[in-house]
């Protein structure tokens, strides 16, 4: 089985999507894996060819304003034309991460992916909405199924099983195994550090502009 893993973050390095994609690879052992970096607003001819040769596609991308990053949306529009003209029975899956605590925040983005599949006559398989993406880089060396990635490991087991069997299932919404109040506290500390770095004081963060 040929499976395409598509990294749909606009970041060229140090992205949560890349960490999540690397974490998922071992679940697809003994299958042919094709990795496609979709960081720009258009795919190359060679990338399109690789995508069309796959039996299943798994998109990894961050949540941007409750939706899909604009550059990735452009790539999907590019593929849409080709798939409408040349329909293929490819199964599509997605892993969307967000900086909020709750994975359910990714609901609309995964719905967009599902509707895109319907438009292209592709087969929507399943999506994972993962919350707590802001800490993924910090726990990159932790294996899925362990510690703060315990929930992620369970979700990946279900997703990989559905991919390998070419099944469709309900979306999974989960988050890092980490206390909500600590996650919020760490995020606020980060904002204050950024403010100080840019010459602002804590009191200026709440000022109307």
PLY file of the C-alpha trace (Angstrom):
ply
format ascii 1.0
element vertex 209
property float x
property float y
property float z
element edge 208
property int vertex1
property int vertex2
end_header
0.00 0.00 0.00
1.32 3.43 -0.94
0.56 6.16 1.60
1.29 9.85 1.10
2.06 11.93 4.18
1.55 15.60 3.36
3.06 18.22 5.66
0.80 21.22 5.15
2.33 23.73 7.53
3.70 27.03 6.15
6.78 26.56 8.36
9.84 25.08 6.69
11.27 23.84 9.99
10.48 23.45 13.69
6.77 22.85 13.19
4.32 20.87 15.31
2.96 19.29 12.13
6.37 17.82 11.31
6.68 16.36 14.82
3.20 14.83 14.54
3.97 13.41 11.11
7.25 11.86 12.29
5.42 10.38 15.28
2.93 8.72 12.94
5.38 7.04 10.55
6.11 3.99 12.76
2.39 3.13 12.74
2.60 2.55 8.98
5.59 0.19 9.05
6.06 -2.13 6.05
4.05 0.11 3.76
5.45 2.40 1.09
5.57 5.92 2.50
5.82 9.04 0.37
6.51 12.36 2.12
5.37 15.59 0.49
6.28 19.03 1.85
3.46 21.46 1.01
4.80 24.71 2.44
4.00 26.97 -0.52
0.76 27.97 -2.22
1.24 25.54 -5.12
2.41 21.97 -5.60
5.01 21.02 -8.19
4.22 18.63 -11.03
6.33 15.94 -9.39
4.45 16.36 -6.08
1.09 16.10 -7.85
2.23 12.93 -9.60
3.30 11.40 -6.27
-0.06 12.29 -4.71
-2.06 10.75 -7.54
-0.09 7.51 -7.26
-1.05 7.00 -3.60
-3.76 4.71 -2.24
-4.23 6.95 0.80
-3.29 10.50 1.77
-2.74 11.82 5.29
-2.60 15.61 5.68
-0.86 17.16 8.69
-1.48 20.86 9.21
-2.04 23.55 11.88
-5.31 25.31 12.58
-5.39 28.87 11.24
-8.37 30.99 12.38
-10.56 27.89 12.77
-9.72 26.76 9.25
-7.01 25.54 6.91
-3.88 27.63 6.23
-4.42 29.71 3.07
-1.41 28.27 1.23
-2.69 24.72 1.80
-6.15 25.76 0.66
-4.55 26.93 -2.61
-2.89 23.53 -2.99
-6.23 21.79 -2.39
-7.85 23.98 -5.05
-5.06 22.99 -7.42
-5.68 19.29 -6.75
-9.44 19.73 -6.92
-9.34 20.54 -10.64
-7.29 17.44 -11.41
-9.39 15.06 -9.33
-12.66 16.36 -10.78
-11.32 15.77 -14.29
-9.73 12.45 -13.37
-11.55 10.86 -10.39
-9.58 8.40 -8.26
-10.70 6.23 -5.31
-8.12 7.66 -2.89
-8.84 7.60 0.84
-8.03 10.86 2.65
-7.22 11.34 6.33
-6.04 14.38 8.28
-4.35 15.39 11.52
-5.00 19.01 12.49
-3.31 20.54 15.53
-4.04 23.82 17.28
-2.49 25.96 19.98
-5.65 25.91 22.09
-6.04 23.26 24.77
-9.06 21.47 23.30
-8.82 19.33 20.18
-12.49 20.02 19.40
-11.38 23.48 18.21
-10.29 21.72 14.99
-13.82 20.61 14.10
-14.41 23.11 11.28
-11.01 22.54 9.67
-11.63 18.79 9.47
-15.12 19.47 8.12
-13.56 21.55 5.35
-11.32 18.59 4.47
-14.34 16.29 4.39
-16.27 18.63 2.08
-13.21 19.00 -0.16
-13.12 15.21 -0.53
-16.79 15.19 -1.48
-16.16 17.88 -4.09
-13.23 15.91 -5.54
-15.02 12.54 -5.35
-12.33 11.27 -3.01
-13.12 9.07 0.01
-13.02 10.85 3.36
-11.62 8.47 5.94
-11.12 10.18 9.27
-9.54 13.15 10.99
-7.79 13.77 14.29
-8.17 17.14 15.98
-5.32 17.51 18.46
-5.25 20.25 21.07
-2.15 21.44 22.87
-0.08 21.93 19.73
1.80 24.73 21.44
3.77 22.21 23.49
4.47 19.64 20.75
7.98 20.92 20.07
8.83 20.69 23.77
7.76 17.03 23.92
9.04 16.02 20.48
11.22 13.24 21.92
8.34 11.65 23.85
6.89 8.63 22.04
3.16 8.54 21.24
1.30 6.56 23.88
3.61 7.78 26.63
3.25 10.63 29.14
1.75 13.78 27.58
1.27 11.86 24.30
-0.81 9.05 25.76
-4.02 10.26 24.10
-2.20 10.87 20.83
-0.96 7.28 20.78
-4.49 5.93 21.21
-5.76 8.16 18.40
-2.89 7.12 16.12
-3.64 3.44 16.70
-7.22 3.95 15.52
-6.21 6.14 12.60
-3.52 3.77 11.32
-5.87 0.79 11.58
-8.46 2.63 9.48
-5.87 3.70 6.91
-4.40 0.22 6.47
-7.88 -1.28 6.11
-9.13 1.66 4.02
-11.99 2.26 6.41
-13.86 5.44 7.27
-14.71 6.41 10.84
-15.81 9.31 13.03
-13.29 12.06 13.70
-11.31 11.92 16.93
-10.85 15.01 19.09
-8.26 14.81 21.82
-5.53 16.79 23.55
-2.19 16.44 25.27
-2.19 14.72 28.65
-1.31 17.88 30.52
-3.31 19.97 33.03
-5.31 22.74 31.43
-4.32 25.36 34.03
-0.61 24.64 33.55
-0.93 24.82 29.76
-2.67 28.19 30.06
-0.04 29.42 32.52
2.82 28.43 30.22
1.16 30.13 27.24
0.71 33.39 29.17
4.35 33.28 30.28
5.36 32.94 26.66
3.27 35.95 25.64
4.86 38.06 28.37
8.35 37.07 27.24
7.50 38.02 23.67
6.06 41.34 24.81
9.21 42.16 26.77
11.38 41.14 23.82
9.47 43.62 21.65
9.70 46.49 24.12
6.23 46.20 25.67
5.18 46.03 29.30
2.71 43.50 30.71
0.11 46.24 31.32
0.11 47.19 27.63
-1.08 43.74 26.50
-4.70 44.48 27.41
-4.84 48.01 26.02
-7.38 48.70 23.23
-5.92 49.91 19.95
0 1
1 2
2 3
3 4
4 5
5 6
6 7
7 8
8 9
9 10
10 11
11 12
12 13
13 14
14 15
15 16
16 17
17 18
18 19
19 20
20 21
21 22
22 23
23 24
24 25
25 26
26 27
27 28
28 29
29 30
30 31
31 32
32 33
33 34
34 35
35 36
36 37
37 38
38 39
39 40
40 41
41 42
42 43
43 44
44 45
45 46
46 47
47 48
48 49
49 50
50 51
51 52
52 53
53 54
54 55
55 56
56 57
57 58
58 59
59 60
60 61
61 62
62 63
63 64
64 65
65 66
66 67
67 68
68 69
69 70
70 71
71 72
72 73
73 74
74 75
75 76
76 77
77 78
78 79
79 80
80 81
81 82
82 83
83 84
84 85
85 86
86 87
87 88
88 89
89 90
90 91
91 92
92 93
93 94
94 95
95 96
96 97
97 98
98 99
99 100
100 101
101 102
102 103
103 104
104 105
105 106
106 107
107 108
108 109
109 110
110 111
111 112
112 113
113 114
114 115
115 116
116 117
117 118
118 119
119 120
120 121
121 122
122 123
123 124
124 125
125 126
126 127
127 128
128 129
129 130
130 131
131 132
132 133
133 134
134 135
135 136
136 137
137 138
138 139
139 140
140 141
141 142
142 143
143 144
144 145
145 146
146 147
147 148
148 149
149 150
150 151
151 152
152 153
153 154
154 155
155 156
156 157
157 158
158 159
159 160
160 161
161 162
162 163
163 164
164 165
165 166
166 167
167 168
168 169
169 170
170 171
171 172
172 173
173 174
174 175
175 176
176 177
177 178
178 179
179 180
180 181
181 182
182 183
183 184
184 185
185 186
186 187
187 188
188 189
189 190
190 191
191 192
192 193
193 194
194 195
195 196
196 197
197 198
198 199
199 200
200 201
201 202
202 203
203 204
204 205
205 206
206 207
207 208
